[in-house]
Amino acid sequence: MRYDLLAEIEQDTRLKRTSTSRGGQYNGPCPWCGGLDRFRVQPYYDAYGFFACNQCRRSGTAIDYLMLRRGLSKQHALATVGWKPQEGRSLSDTIPYDALQSRPGWEEPAE
């Protein structure tokens, strides 16, 4: 079952379908900076979808959204989207400790 990135983001902002590319693109106000038409979501792109704001430059997958917007740890975000390590392996075997502890980042736009 695919994680519904679109439903997750629509809890924070209103989006309108603007394109059919990559399974559909939705645009609307950015939930972080409020840019009215700068935020785009492609919920069916790759395994976990994609979001990006052209103004504040925040971007990533559903995993990144859950970490940035909901404050989840990487481990909790991975569990939320339904990611599972290969059979017989643990999460710590699959993801290096440094990567598990890392947080998505962004550069603040110039004034």
Gaussian input, Z-matrix of N, CA and C with variables (Angstrom, degrees):
# hf/3-21g

backbone

0 1
 N
 C     1     B1
 C     2     B2     1     A1
 N     3     B3     2     A2     1     D1
 C     4     B4     3     A3     2     D2
 C     5     B5     4     A4     3     D3
 N     6     B6     5     A5     4     D4
 C     7     B7     6     A6     5     D5
 C     8     B8     7     A7     6     D6
 N     9     B9     8     A8     7     D7
 C    10    B10     9     A9     8     D8
 C    11    B11    10    A10     9     D9
 N    12    B12    11    A11    10    D10
 C    13    B13    12    A12    11    D11
 C    14    B14    13    A13    12    D12
 N    15    B15    14    A14    13    D13
 C    16    B16    15    A15    14    D14
 C    17    B17    16    A16    15    D15
 N    18    B18    17    A17    16    D16
 C    19    B19    18    A18    17    D17
 C    20    B20    19    A19    18    D18
 N    21    B21    20    A20    19    D19
 C    22    B22    21    A21    20    D20
 C    23    B23    22    A22    21    D21
 N    24    B24    23    A23    22    D22
 C    25    B25    24    A24    23    D23
 C    26    B26    25    A25    24    D24
 N    27    B27    26    A26    25    D25
 C    28    B28    27    A27    26    D26
 C    29    B29    28    A28    27    D27
 N    30    B30    29    A29    28    D28
 C    31    B31    30    A30    29    D29
 C    32    B32    31    A31    30    D30
 N    33    B33    32    A32    31    D31
 C    34    B34    33    A33    32    D32
 C    35    B35    34    A34    33    D33
 N    36    B36    35    A35    34    D34
 C    37    B37    36    A36    35    D35
 C    38    B38    37    A37    36    D36
 N    39    B39    38    A38    37    D37
 C    40    B40    39    A39    38    D38
 C    41    B41    40    A40    39    D39
 N    42    B42    41    A41    40    D40
 C    43    B43    42    A42    41    D41
 C    44    B44    43    A43    42    D42
 N    45    B45    44    A44    43    D43
 C    46    B46    45    A45    44    D44
 C    47    B47    46    A46    45    D45
 N    48    B48    47    A47    46    D46
 C    49    B49    48    A48    47    D47
 C    50    B50    49    A49    48    D48
 N    51    B51    50    A50    49    D49
 C    52    B52    51    A51    50    D50
 C    53    B53    52    A52    51    D51
 N    54    B54    53    A53    52    D52
 C    55    B55    54    A54    53    D53
 C    56    B56    55    A55    54    D54
 N    57    B57    56    A56    55    D55
 C    58    B58    57    A57    56    D56
 C    59    B59    58    A58    57    D57
 N    60    B60    59    A59    58    D58
 C    61    B61    60    A60    59    D59
 C    62    B62    61    A61    60    D60
 N    63    B63    62    A62    61    D61
 C    64    B64    63    A63    62    D62
 C    65    B65    64    A64    63    D63
 N    66    B66    65    A65    64    D64
 C    67    B67    66    A66    65    D65
 C    68    B68    67    A67    66    D66
 N    69    B69    68    A68    67    D67
 C    70    B70    69    A69    68    D68
 C    71    B71    70    A70    69    D69
 N    72    B72    71    A71    70    D70
 C    73    B73    72    A72    71    D71
 C    74    B74    73    A73    72    D72
 N    75    B75    74    A74    73    D73
 C    76    B76    75    A75    74    D74
 C    77    B77    76    A76    75    D75
 N    78    B78    77    A77    76    D76
 C    79    B79    78    A78    77    D77
 C    80    B80    79    A79    78    D78
 N    81    B81    80    A80    79    D79
 C    82    B82    81    A81    80    D80
 C    83    B83    82    A82    81    D81
 N    84    B84    83    A83    82    D82
 C    85    B85    84    A84    83    D83
 C    86    B86    85    A85    84    D84
 N    87    B87    86    A86    85    D85
 C    88    B88    87    A87    86    D86
 C    89    B89    88    A88    87    D87
 N    90    B90    89    A89    88    D88
 C    91    B91    90    A90    89    D89
 C    92    B92    91    A91    90    D90
 N    93    B93    92    A92    91    D91
 C    94    B94    93    A93    92    D92
 C    95    B95    94    A94    93    D93
 N    96    B96    95    A95    94    D94
 C    97    B97    96    A96    95    D95
 C    98    B98    97    A97    96    D96
 N    99    B99    98    A98    97    D97
 C   100   B100    99    A99    98    D98
 C   101   B101   100   A100    99    D99
 N   102   B102   101   A101   100   D100
 C   103   B103   102   A102   101   D101
 C   104   B104   103   A103   102   D102
 N   105   B105   104   A104   103   D103
 C   106   B106   105   A105   104   D104
 C   107   B107   106   A106   105   D105
 N   108   B108   107   A107   106   D106
 C   109   B109   108   A108   107   D107
 C   110   B110   109   A109   108   D108
 N   111   B111   110   A110   109   D109
 C   112   B112   111   A111   110   D110
 C   113   B113   112   A112   111   D111
 N   114   B114   113   A113   112   D112
 C   115   B115   114   A114   113   D113
 C   116   B116   115   A115   114   D114
 N   117   B117   116   A116   115   D115
 C   118   B118   117   A117   116   D116
 C   119   B119   118   A118   117   D117
 N   120   B120   119   A119   118   D118
 C   121   B121   120   A120   119   D119
 C   122   B122   121   A121   120   D120
 N   123   B123   122   A122   121   D121
 C   124   B124   123   A123   122   D122
 C   125   B125   124   A124   123   D123
 N   126   B126   125   A125   124   D124
 C   127   B127   126   A126   125   D125
 C   128   B128   127   A127   126   D126
 N   129   B129   128   A128   127   D127
 C   130   B130   129   A129   128   D128
 C   131   B131   130   A130   129   D129
 N   132   B132   131   A131   130   D130
 C   133   B133   132   A132   131   D131
 C   134   B134   133   A133   132   D132
 N   135   B135   134   A134   133   D133
 C   136   B136   135   A135   134   D134
 C   137   B137   136   A136   135   D135
 N   138   B138   137   A137   136   D136
 C   139   B139   138   A138   137   D137
 C   140   B140   139   A139   138   D138
 N   141   B141   140   A140   139   D139
 C   142   B142   141   A141   140   D140
 C   143   B143   142   A142   141   D141
 N   144   B144   143   A143   142   D142
 C   145   B145   144   A144   143   D143
 C   146   B146   145   A145   144   D144
 N   147   B147   146   A146   145   D145
 C   148   B148   147   A147   146   D146
 C   149   B149   148   A148   147   D147
 N   150   B150   149   A149   148   D148
 C   151   B151   150   A150   149   D149
 C   152   B152   151   A151   150   D150
 N   153   B153   152   A152   151   D151
 C   154   B154   153   A153   152   D152
 C   155   B155   154   A154   153   D153
 N   156   B156   155   A155   154   D154
 C   157   B157   156   A156   155   D155
 C   158   B158   157   A157   156   D156
 N   159   B159   158   A158   157   D157
 C   160   B160   159   A159   158   D158
 C   161   B161   160   A160   159   D159
 N   162   B162   161   A161   160   D160
 C   163   B163   162   A162   161   D161
 C   164   B164   163   A163   162   D162
 N   165   B165   164   A164   163   D163
 C   166   B166   165   A165   164   D164
 C   167   B167   166   A166   165   D165
 N   168   B168   167   A167   166   D166
 C   169   B169   168   A168   167   D167
 C   170   B170   169   A169   168   D168
 N   171   B171   170   A170   169   D169
 C   172   B172   171   A171   170   D170
 C   173   B173   172   A172   171   D171
 N   174   B174   173   A173   172   D172
 C   175   B175   174   A174   173   D173
 C   176   B176   175   A175   174   D174
 N   177   B177   176   A176   175   D175
 C   178   B178   177   A177   176   D176
 C   179   B179   178   A178   177   D177
 N   180   B180   179   A179   178   D178
 C   181   B181   180   A180   179   D179
 C   182   B182   181   A181   180   D180
 N   183   B183   182   A182   181   D181
 C   184   B184   183   A183   182   D182
 C   185   B185   184   A184   183   D183
 N   186   B186   185   A185   184   D184
 C   187   B187   186   A186   185   D185
 C   188   B188   187   A187   186   D186
 N   189   B189   188   A188   187   D187
 C   190   B190   189   A189   188   D188
 C   191   B191   190   A190   189   D189
 N   192   B192   191   A191   190   D190
 C   193   B193   192   A192   191   D191
 C   194   B194   193   A193   192   D192
 N   195   B195   194   A194   193   D193
 C   196   B196   195   A195   194   D194
 C   197   B197   196   A196   195   D195
 N   198   B198   197   A197   196   D196
 C   199   B199   198   A198   197   D197
 C   200   B200   199   A199   198   D198
 N   201   B201   200   A200   199   D199
 C   202   B202   201   A201   200   D200
 C   203   B203   202   A202   201   D201
 N   204   B204   203   A203   202   D202
 C   205   B205   204   A204   203   D203
 C   206   B206   205   A205   204   D204
 N   207   B207   206   A206   205   D205
 C   208   B208   207   A207   206   D206
 C   209   B209   208   A208   207   D207
 N   210   B210   209   A209   208   D208
 C   211   B211   210   A210   209   D209
 C   212   B212   211   A211   210   D210
 N   213   B213   212   A212   211   D211
 C   214   B214   213   A213   212   D212
 C   215   B215   214   A214   213   D213
 N   216   B216   215   A215   214   D214
 C   217   B217   216   A216   215   D215
 C   218   B218   217   A217   216   D216
 N   219   B219   218   A218   217   D217
 C   220   B220   219   A219   218   D218
 C   221   B221   220   A220   219   D219
 N   222   B222   221   A221   220   D220
 C   223   B223   222   A222   221   D221
 C   224   B224   223   A223   222   D222
 N   225   B225   224   A224   223   D223
 C   226   B226   225   A225   224   D224
 C   227   B227   226   A226   225   D225
 N   228   B228   227   A227   226   D226
 C   229   B229   228   A228   227   D227
 C   230   B230   229   A229   228   D228
 N   231   B231   230   A230   229   D229
 C   232   B232   231   A231   230   D230
 C   233   B233   232   A232   231   D231
 N   234   B234   233   A233   232   D232
 C   235   B235   234   A234   233   D233
 C   236   B236   235   A235   234   D234
 N   237   B237   236   A236   235   D235
 C   238   B238   237   A237   236   D236
 C   239   B239   238   A238   237   D237
 N   240   B240   239   A239   238   D238
 C   241   B241   240   A240   239   D239
 C   242   B242   241   A241   240   D240
 N   243   B243   242   A242   241   D241
 C   244   B244   243   A243   242   D242
 C   245   B245   244   A244   243   D243
 N   246   B246   245   A245   244   D244
 C   247   B247   246   A246   245   D245
 C   248   B248   247   A247   246   D246
 N   249   B249   248   A248   247   D247
 C   250   B250   249   A249   248   D248
 C   251   B251   250   A250   249   D249
 N   252   B252   251   A251   250   D250
 C   253   B253   252   A252   251   D251
 C   254   B254   253   A253   252   D252
 N   255   B255   254   A254   253   D253
 C   256   B256   255   A255   254   D254
 C   257   B257   256   A256   255   D255
 N   258   B258   257   A257   256   D256
 C   259   B259   258   A258   257   D257
 C   260   B260   259   A259   258   D258
 N   261   B261   260   A260   259   D259
 C   262   B262   261   A261   260   D260
 C   263   B263   262   A262   261   D261
 N   264   B264   263   A263   262   D262
 C   265   B265   264   A264   263   D263
 C   266   B266   265   A265   264   D264
 N   267   B267   266   A266   265   D265
 C   268   B268   267   A267   266   D266
 C   269   B269   268   A268   267   D267
 N   270   B270   269   A269   268   D268
 C   271   B271   270   A270   269   D269
 C   272   B272   271   A271   270   D270
 N   273   B273   272   A272   271   D271
 C   274   B274   273   A273   272   D272
 C   275   B275   274   A274   273   D273
 N   276   B276   275   A275   274   D274
 C   277   B277   276   A276   275   D275
 C   278   B278   277   A277   276   D276
 N   279   B279   278   A278   277   D277
 C   280   B280   279   A279   278   D278
 C   281   B281   280   A280   279   D279
 N   282   B282   281   A281   280   D280
 C   283   B283   282   A282   281   D281
 C   284   B284   283   A283   282   D282
 N   285   B285   284   A284   283   D283
 C   286   B286   285   A285   284   D284
 C   287   B287   286   A286   285   D285
 N   288   B288   287   A287   286   D286
 C   289   B289   288   A288   287   D287
 C   290   B290   289   A289   288   D288
 N   291   B291   290   A290   289   D289
 C   292   B292   291   A291   290   D290
 C   293   B293   292   A292   291   D291
 N   294   B294   293   A293   292   D292
 C   295   B295   294   A294   293   D293
 C   296   B296   295   A295   294   D294
 N   297   B297   296   A296   295   D295
 C   298   B298   297   A297   296   D296
 C   299   B299   298   A298   297   D297
 N   300   B300   299   A299   298   D298
 C   301   B301   300   A300   299   D299
 C   302   B302   301   A301   300   D300
 N   303   B303   302   A302   301   D301
 C   304   B304   303   A303   302   D302
 C   305   B305   304   A304   303   D303
 N   306   B306   305   A305   304   D304
 C   307   B307   306   A306   305   D305
 C   308   B308   307   A307   306   D306
 N   309   B309   308   A308   307   D307
 C   310   B310   309   A309   308   D308
 C   311   B311   310   A310   309   D309
 N   312   B312   311   A311   310   D310
 C   313   B313   312   A312   311   D311
 C   314   B314   313   A313   312   D312
 N   315   B315   314   A314   313   D313
 C   316   B316   315   A315   314   D314
 C   317   B317   316   A316   315   D315
 N   318   B318   317   A317   316   D316
 C   319   B319   318   A318   317   D317
 C   320   B320   319   A319   318   D318
 N   321   B321   320   A320   319   D319
 C   322   B322   321   A321   320   D320
 C   323   B323   322   A322   321   D321
 N   324   B324   323   A323   322   D322
 C   325   B325   324   A324   323   D323
 C   326   B326   325   A325   324   D324
 N   327   B327   326   A326   325   D325
 C   328   B328   327   A327   326   D326
 C   329   B329   328   A328   327   D327
 N   330   B330   329   A329   328   D328
 C   331   B331   330   A330   329   D329
 C   332   B332   331   A331   330   D330

   B1=1.4490
   B2=1.5266
   B3=1.2969
   B4=1.4580
   B5=1.5296
   B6=1.3362
   B7=1.4575
   B8=1.5276
   B9=1.3225
   B10=1.4576
   B11=1.5278
   B12=1.3339
   B13=1.4663
   B14=1.5228
   B15=1.3153
   B16=1.4578
   B17=1.5333
   B18=1.3248
   B19=1.4686
   B20=1.5262
   B21=1.3229
   B22=1.4730
   B23=1.5234
   B24=1.3217
   B25=1.4627
   B26=1.5288
   B27=1.3211
   B28=1.4657
   B29=1.5304
   B30=1.3164
   B31=1.4656
   B32=1.5250
   B33=1.3378
   B34=1.4544
   B35=1.5241
   B36=1.3072
   B37=1.4606
   B38=1.5198
   B39=1.3140
   B40=1.4769
   B41=1.5239
   B42=1.3072
   B43=1.4579
   B44=1.5210
   B45=1.3328
   B46=1.4533
   B47=1.5236
   B48=1.3190
   B49=1.4694
   B50=1.5264
   B51=1.3250
   B52=1.4605
   B53=1.5228
   B54=1.3304
   B55=1.4600
   B56=1.5224
   B57=1.3221
   B58=1.4603
   B59=1.5247
   B60=1.3292
   B61=1.4663
   B62=1.5239
   B63=1.3265
   B64=1.4634
   B65=1.5338
   B66=1.2993
   B67=1.4537
   B68=1.5136
   B69=1.3043
   B70=1.4596
   B71=1.5140
   B72=1.3126
   B73=1.4608
   B74=1.5168
   B75=1.3267
   B76=1.4508
   B77=1.5233
   B78=1.3308
   B79=1.4570
   B80=1.5233
   B81=1.3283
   B82=1.4555
   B83=1.5122
   B84=1.3353
   B85=1.4590
   B86=1.5270
   B87=1.3088
   B88=1.4664
   B89=1.5298
   B90=1.3367
   B91=1.4688
   B92=1.5331
   B93=1.3243
   B94=1.4668
   B95=1.5230
   B96=1.3347
   B97=1.4680
   B98=1.5242
   B99=1.3334
   B100=1.4559
   B101=1.5185
   B102=1.3338
   B103=1.4744
   B104=1.5194
   B105=1.3099
   B106=1.4654
   B107=1.5148
   B108=1.3124
   B109=1.4612
   B110=1.5230
   B111=1.2949
   B112=1.4591
   B113=1.5276
   B114=1.3132
   B115=1.4626
   B116=1.5157
   B117=1.3411
   B118=1.4657
   B119=1.5220
   B120=1.3189
   B121=1.4609
   B122=1.5167
   B123=1.3205
   B124=1.4616
   B125=1.5306
   B126=1.3301
   B127=1.4619
   B128=1.5214
   B129=1.3245
   B130=1.4644
   B131=1.5174
   B132=1.3258
   B133=1.4564
   B134=1.5219
   B135=1.3150
   B136=1.4591
   B137=1.5389
   B138=1.2964
   B139=1.4639
   B140=1.5270
   B141=1.3472
   B142=1.4622
   B143=1.5205
   B144=1.3222
   B145=1.4505
   B146=1.5204
   B147=1.3391
   B148=1.4564
   B149=1.5212
   B150=1.3312
   B151=1.4569
   B152=1.5165
   B153=1.3289
   B154=1.4598
   B155=1.5156
   B156=1.3284
   B157=1.4563
   B158=1.5244
   B159=1.3096
   B160=1.4632
   B161=1.5246
   B162=1.3235
   B163=1.4542
   B164=1.5269
   B165=1.3329
   B166=1.4759
   B167=1.5253
   B168=1.3328
   B169=1.4670
   B170=1.5341
   B171=1.3113
   B172=1.4593
   B173=1.5183
   B174=1.3271
   B175=1.4589
   B176=1.5169
   B177=1.3144
   B178=1.4531
   B179=1.5080
   B180=1.3186
   B181=1.4598
   B182=1.5286
   B183=1.3178
   B184=1.4658
   B185=1.5281
   B186=1.3118
   B187=1.4675
   B188=1.5234
   B189=1.3406
   B190=1.4619
   B191=1.5208
   B192=1.3350
   B193=1.4617
   B194=1.5285
   B195=1.3137
   B196=1.4599
   B197=1.5290
   B198=1.3067
   B199=1.4607
   B200=1.5299
   B201=1.3349
   B202=1.4647
   B203=1.5302
   B204=1.3050
   B205=1.4687
   B206=1.5218
   B207=1.3229
   B208=1.4683
   B209=1.5269
   B210=1.3386
   B211=1.4634
   B212=1.5204
   B213=1.3363
   B214=1.4610
   B215=1.5230
   B216=1.3146
   B217=1.4641
   B218=1.5248
   B219=1.3272
   B220=1.4619
   B221=1.5261
   B222=1.3204
   B223=1.4651
   B224=1.5273
   B225=1.3302
   B226=1.4628
   B227=1.5400
   B228=1.3411
   B229=1.4671
   B230=1.5299
   B231=1.3298
   B232=1.4710
   B233=1.5235
   B234=1.3213
   B235=1.4670
   B236=1.5312
   B237=1.3238
   B238=1.4575
   B239=1.5244
   B240=1.3283
   B241=1.4722
   B242=1.5278
   B243=1.3207
   B244=1.4571
   B245=1.5064
   B246=1.3381
   B247=1.4568
   B248=1.5162
   B249=1.3261
   B250=1.4582
   B251=1.5236
   B252=1.3391
   B253=1.4634
   B254=1.5180
   B255=1.3218
   B256=1.4622
   B257=1.5198
   B258=1.3034
   B259=1.4579
   B260=1.5303
   B261=1.3147
   B262=1.4575
   B263=1.5168
   B264=1.3168
   B265=1.4649
   B266=1.5229
   B267=1.3064
   B268=1.4615
   B269=1.5274
   B270=1.3120
   B271=1.4562
   B272=1.5183
   B273=1.3334
   B274=1.4653
   B275=1.5302
   B276=1.3321
   B277=1.4657
   B278=1.5302
   B279=1.3276
   B280=1.4474
   B281=1.5262
   B282=1.3188
   B283=1.4622
   B284=1.5244
   B285=1.3347
   B286=1.4586
   B287=1.5296
   B288=1.3156
   B289=1.4636
   B290=1.5283
   B291=1.3329
   B292=1.4674
   B293=1.5249
   B294=1.3136
   B295=1.4656
   B296=1.5229
   B297=1.2983
   B298=1.4578
   B299=1.5230
   B300=1.3339
   B301=1.4609
   B302=1.5300
   B303=1.3297
   B304=1.4635
   B305=1.5245
   B306=1.3094
   B307=1.4601
   B308=1.5246
   B309=1.3399
   B310=1.4559
   B311=1.5255
   B312=1.3017
   B313=1.4483
   B314=1.5094
   B315=1.2942
   B316=1.4605
   B317=1.5132
   B318=1.3127
   B319=1.4466
   B320=1.5252
   B321=1.3383
   B322=1.4568
   B323=1.5264
   B324=1.3289
   B325=1.4639
   B326=1.5333
   B327=1.3113
   B328=1.4538
   B329=1.5222
   B330=1.3125
   B331=1.4687
   B332=1.5116
   A1=109.54
   A2=117.06
   A3=123.84
   A4=110.19
   A5=116.59
   A6=121.26
   A7=108.92
   A8=117.86
   A9=122.30
   A10=110.86
   A11=116.07
   A12=121.80
   A13=111.02
   A14=117.57
   A15=121.05
   A16=111.24
   A17=117.46
   A18=120.93
   A19=111.14
   A20=116.70
   A21=120.97
   A22=110.51
   A23=116.83
   A24=121.06
   A25=111.51
   A26=117.27
   A27=119.53
   A28=112.68
   A29=118.26
   A30=120.89
   A31=110.28
   A32=117.21
   A33=122.65
   A34=114.66
   A35=118.44
   A36=121.41
   A37=109.42
   A38=116.52
   A39=119.65
   A40=108.68
   A41=115.49
   A42=121.38
   A43=109.98
   A44=114.74
   A45=121.36
   A46=108.38
   A47=116.53
   A48=120.33
   A49=108.72
   A50=116.15
   A51=120.63
   A52=113.40
   A53=117.46
   A54=120.05
   A55=109.61
   A56=115.19
   A57=119.89
   A58=111.57
   A59=117.67
   A60=120.25
   A61=110.57
   A62=115.85
   A63=123.35
   A64=112.72
   A65=116.94
   A66=121.28
   A67=114.25
   A68=118.18
   A69=122.63
   A70=111.96
   A71=115.33
   A72=120.49
   A73=108.57
   A74=115.53
   A75=123.16
   A76=107.85
   A77=116.02
   A78=120.87
   A79=109.85
   A80=115.08
   A81=120.17
   A82=110.71
   A83=116.36
   A84=120.70
   A85=111.60
   A86=115.85
   A87=120.39
   A88=109.32
   A89=117.69
   A90=120.15
   A91=113.15
   A92=117.75
   A93=120.54
   A94=111.85
   A95=117.25
   A96=120.13
   A97=113.40
   A98=117.29
   A99=120.43
   A100=115.19
   A101=117.99
   A102=120.31
   A103=109.67
   A104=118.07
   A105=122.25
   A106=115.34
   A107=118.45
   A108=119.77
   A109=111.63
   A110=117.37
   A111=121.55
   A112=113.77
   A113=117.69
   A114=122.17
   A115=109.56
   A116=116.61
   A117=120.51
   A118=110.15
   A119=114.59
   A120=121.94
   A121=108.70
   A122=115.67
   A123=122.33
   A124=106.11
   A125=117.04
   A126=121.13
   A127=115.12
   A128=118.86
   A129=121.04
   A130=112.82
   A131=116.89
   A132=120.98
   A133=109.73
   A134=117.08
   A135=123.27
   A136=110.56
   A137=117.87
   A138=121.27
   A139=113.77
   A140=118.05
   A141=120.06
   A142=113.68
   A143=118.21
   A144=121.01
   A145=111.98
   A146=114.51
   A147=120.59
   A148=108.96
   A149=117.08
   A150=122.18
   A151=108.26
   A152=116.79
   A153=121.13
   A154=110.23
   A155=115.92
   A156=122.22
   A157=107.45
   A158=116.15
   A159=120.89
   A160=112.08
   A161=117.97
   A162=120.53
   A163=111.64
   A164=117.88
   A165=119.75
   A166=112.49
   A167=116.84
   A168=123.72
   A169=114.88
   A170=118.88
   A171=119.24
   A172=107.38
   A173=116.11
   A174=119.73
   A175=109.04
   A176=115.23
   A177=120.24
   A178=112.47
   A179=114.65
   A180=122.53
   A181=109.17
   A182=115.87
   A183=120.20
   A184=110.55
   A185=117.07
   A186=121.04
   A187=109.73
   A188=116.28
   A189=120.50
   A190=111.71
   A191=117.17
   A192=120.65
   A193=110.45
   A194=116.08
   A195=119.85
   A196=111.52
   A197=116.97
   A198=120.75
   A199=110.71
   A200=117.10
   A201=121.08
   A202=112.57
   A203=116.77
   A204=120.72
   A205=113.12
   A206=117.15
   A207=120.58
   A208=113.09
   A209=116.21
   A210=120.02
   A211=114.09
   A212=117.63
   A213=120.56
   A214=110.63
   A215=115.92
   A216=120.22
   A217=107.58
   A218=116.30
   A219=118.93
   A220=109.99
   A221=117.06
   A222=120.58
   A223=111.05
   A224=117.53
   A225=121.15
   A226=110.35
   A227=116.93
   A228=120.30
   A229=110.80
   A230=116.56
   A231=120.18
   A232=111.01
   A233=116.83
   A234=120.70
   A235=110.59
   A236=117.55
   A237=121.82
   A238=111.96
   A239=117.56
   A240=119.95
   A241=112.10
   A242=117.14
   A243=120.52
   A244=115.11
   A245=117.16
   A246=120.45
   A247=109.30
   A248=115.70
   A249=120.98
   A250=108.74
   A251=117.34
   A252=118.76
   A253=110.13
   A254=115.53
   A255=119.67
   A256=109.54
   A257=115.22
   A258=121.49
   A259=110.98
   A260=115.24
   A261=121.00
   A262=114.31
   A263=118.24
   A264=121.02
   A265=109.70
   A266=115.91
   A267=119.81
   A268=108.65
   A269=115.96
   A270=121.14
   A271=110.82
   A272=117.77
   A273=120.42
   A274=111.94
   A275=118.47
   A276=121.32
   A277=111.05
   A278=116.21
   A279=122.13
   A280=112.97
   A281=117.24
   A282=121.67
   A283=108.67
   A284=117.95
   A285=119.85
   A286=111.05
   A287=117.06
   A288=122.37
   A289=111.42
   A290=117.73
   A291=120.76
   A292=111.35
   A293=117.11
   A294=120.71
   A295=110.64
   A296=117.28
   A297=121.24
   A298=111.01
   A299=117.09
   A300=122.00
   A301=113.00
   A302=117.67
   A303=120.04
   A304=111.03
   A305=115.23
   A306=122.58
   A307=107.91
   A308=118.16
   A309=118.74
   A310=109.81
   A311=116.93
   A312=120.74
   A313=111.65
   A314=114.89
   A315=121.54
   A316=107.63
   A317=114.50
   A318=119.87
   A319=107.68
   A320=115.93
   A321=119.53
   A322=108.66
   A323=117.75
   A324=119.41
   A325=110.96
   A326=115.80
   A327=120.25
   A328=109.55
   A329=117.04
   A330=121.40
   A331=111.46
   D1=134.39
   D2=-177.46
   D3=-84.49
   D4=137.93
   D5=176.46
   D6=-70.42
   D7=137.35
   D8=-175.75
   D9=-91.53
   D10=84.55
   D11=179.34
   D12=-61.51
   D13=-38.57
   D14=-179.41
   D15=-59.90
   D16=-47.51
   D17=178.71
   D18=-62.92
   D19=-37.75
   D20=178.88
   D21=-62.04
   D22=-48.95
   D23=-177.05
   D24=-70.94
   D25=-32.74
   D26=179.71
   D27=-68.31
   D28=-9.21
   D29=171.25
   D30=-71.68
   D31=-21.06
   D32=-174.27
   D33=-110.67
   D34=-20.75
   D35=-176.97
   D36=-157.63
   D37=161.21
   D38=177.68
   D39=-96.61
   D40=136.28
   D41=-176.52
   D42=-124.40
   D43=151.62
   D44=178.14
   D45=-127.15
   D46=134.47
   D47=178.33
   D48=-67.75
   D49=126.37
   D50=-175.79
   D51=-121.69
   D52=-10.94
   D53=-176.13
   D54=-158.75
   D55=161.65
   D56=175.40
   D57=-106.35
   D58=2.90
   D59=-178.85
   D60=-65.01
   D61=145.10
   D62=179.30
   D63=50.74
   D64=37.41
   D65=178.27
   D66=86.93
   D67=2.32
   D68=178.39
   D69=121.91
   D70=135.52
   D71=175.24
   D72=-121.53
   D73=140.58
   D74=-179.15
   D75=-123.87
   D76=138.88
   D77=-179.65
   D78=-126.34
   D79=154.93
   D80=177.05
   D81=175.94
   D82=-169.18
   D83=179.29
   D84=-66.47
   D85=141.91
   D86=177.77
   D87=-72.78
   D88=132.02
   D89=179.38
   D90=-68.68
   D91=-15.09
   D92=179.20
   D93=-96.54
   D94=-58.86
   D95=-172.00
   D96=-97.75
   D97=-12.69
   D98=178.45
   D99=81.36
   D100=2.41
   D101=177.52
   D102=-52.44
   D103=121.85
   D104=-168.90
   D105=-64.15
   D106=-36.95
   D107=-176.26
   D108=-131.24
   D109=23.88
   D110=-173.71
   D111=-99.10
   D112=-12.88
   D113=-173.61
   D114=-97.45
   D115=131.82
   D116=178.55
   D117=-132.26
   D118=147.84
   D119=-179.69
   D120=-133.28
   D121=132.33
   D122=172.36
   D123=-121.72
   D124=86.76
   D125=-171.09
   D126=-66.85
   D127=-19.49
   D128=-176.81
   D129=-105.87
   D130=7.37
   D131=178.70
   D132=-76.42
   D133=126.81
   D134=178.58
   D135=56.54
   D136=-160.06
   D137=-173.50
   D138=-74.94
   D139=-32.62
   D140=-173.04
   D141=-126.75
   D142=19.25
   D143=178.32
   D144=72.03
   D145=-177.68
   D146=-176.39
   D147=-151.40
   D148=141.34
   D149=172.25
   D150=-134.99
   D151=154.27
   D152=177.18
   D153=-161.70
   D154=146.01
   D155=172.97
   D156=-116.13
   D157=126.39
   D158=179.29
   D159=-75.37
   D160=-11.64
   D161=-178.57
   D162=-95.35
   D163=-58.28
   D164=-177.54
   D165=-91.57
   D166=-6.95
   D167=174.25
   D168=71.64
   D169=12.19
   D170=174.45
   D171=-72.39
   D172=137.67
   D173=-179.08
   D174=-160.58
   D175=164.24
   D176=175.92
   D177=153.98
   D178=-159.43
   D179=-179.19
   D180=-102.14
   D181=-176.44
   D182=176.06
   D183=-58.57
   D184=-35.13
   D185=179.28
   D186=-62.37
   D187=-46.28
   D188=178.36
   D189=-63.69
   D190=-39.95
   D191=179.88
   D192=-60.81
   D193=-45.23
   D194=179.92
   D195=-63.44
   D196=-36.00
   D197=179.02
   D198=-72.71
   D199=-46.28
   D200=-176.77
   D201=-72.69
   D202=-46.17
   D203=-172.17
   D204=-89.80
   D205=-37.76
   D206=-177.03
   D207=-98.52
   D208=-11.15
   D209=178.45
   D210=75.52
   D211=21.24
   D212=-179.72
   D213=-75.86
   D214=152.22
   D215=171.16
   D216=-71.68
   D217=163.45
   D218=179.23
   D219=-60.95
   D220=-41.43
   D221=-179.73
   D222=-61.27
   D223=-43.96
   D224=-179.76
   D225=-68.40
   D226=-39.35
   D227=178.15
   D228=-63.16
   D229=-42.98
   D230=177.86
   D231=-60.84
   D232=-42.79
   D233=178.75
   D234=-64.91
   D235=-38.22
   D236=-178.94
   D237=-63.66
   D238=-39.42
   D239=-179.99
   D240=-82.42
   D241=-4.18
   D242=176.52
   D243=89.04
   D244=14.16
   D245=178.67
   D246=-70.52
   D247=136.96
   D248=177.72
   D249=-134.55
   D250=139.88
   D251=175.40
   D252=-66.75
   D253=162.76
   D254=178.03
   D255=-57.49
   D256=152.28
   D257=-177.72
   D258=-52.90
   D259=132.50
   D260=177.49
   D261=86.17
   D262=-2.16
   D263=-179.77
   D264=-113.02
   D265=149.99
   D266=176.84
   D267=-96.67
   D268=166.63
   D269=178.90
   D270=-59.59
   D271=-39.91
   D272=-178.59
   D273=-70.14
   D274=-24.29
   D275=175.02
   D276=-73.43
   D277=-30.09
   D278=-171.88
   D279=-90.35
   D280=-39.71
   D281=-176.46
   D282=-114.96
   D283=123.12
   D284=178.03
   D285=-57.67
   D286=147.84
   D287=-177.63
   D288=-53.37
   D289=-45.05
   D290=-178.89
   D291=-60.43
   D292=-40.97
   D293=179.45
   D294=-68.66
   D295=-37.09
   D296=179.36
   D297=-65.68
   D298=-33.26
   D299=-178.97
   D300=-86.19
   D301=-14.12
   D302=-176.17
   D303=-70.58
   D304=154.83
   D305=177.66
   D306=-120.74
   D307=143.51
   D308=176.20
   D309=-63.59
   D310=148.98
   D311=-178.96
   D312=-130.18
   D313=175.33
   D314=178.10
   D315=-158.45
   D316=161.33
   D317=176.48
   D318=-103.26
   D319=130.50
   D320=177.64
   D321=-66.82
   D322=140.46
   D323=179.55
   D324=-68.99
   D325=156.01
   D326=176.65
   D327=-66.42
   D328=150.38
   D329=-179.79
   D330=-64.06

